[in-house]
Amino acid sequence: MKSKPVLFRRYGVSLALASVGGFLEAYTYVTRDGVFANAQTGNIARMGLNLAQGNVLLTLRFLIPVIAFIAGVTLSLQLRQRRRDWERIILLLEIALLFLVGLIPPARLSVLATVTVSFVCAMQVESFRKFGDNSFASTMCTGNLRIATEHLNRYFSTKDPEALHISLQYYGIDLMFACAVLVGYWVTRAFGTRAVWWALLVPAALLILLRRDGKE
């Protein structure tokens, strides 16, 4: 019988998860006031800028998704420590929360939607973060880009084909992310706030694969 981690360490699964990250980035940008909810660097920078300008309320607004991200990582860690079926629970939570996001109307409630997406992305990036023995991020690109370039330079120095292979894998993840942003943009323009439901296809498919692997 295959162990559960085998499924989530497959490179193809990593690409699929990166597609969710890219899609959600486009979704929140188009439907939720130009906000990127996947990573928190921009929110932390805006907190500092608004605090420097004396805009305390805006500082708190950008603090909320940061707190949601921290909560998502914490929940993921707690589930991994306490539940044997933590992968299934994370995927079910992702499906349920993204479904609810599609029901949240724009305008004033957009903050609730982006906070929920931040929470989902935190769970995903913390829970499913390796292909093979290589760590990666499925909801942001900077770390992947750095590691890919490190391995590419190692290849140029040593001519080690494995370094080139790993480098191309990391670049491939970021390329998938970018392609998903493109698709997410057009799908979101067509379907509006409910376009996020298209992102449910990946975690739903992973649930099916997880169940199948558990029976083998």
Secondary structure, DSSP 4 states (H G I P E B T S, - for coil): ---HHHHHTSHHHHHHHHHHHHHHHHHHHHHTTT---S-SHHHHHHHHHHHHTT-HHHHHHHHHHHHHHHHHHHHHHHHHHH-TTHHHHHHHHHHHHHHHHTTS-SGGGHHHHHHHHHHHHHHHHHHS-EETTEE--SS-SHHHHHHHHHHHHHHHHH--HHHHHHHHHHHHHHHHHHHHHHHHHHHHHHHGGGGGGGGGHHHHHHHHHHHHHHH-
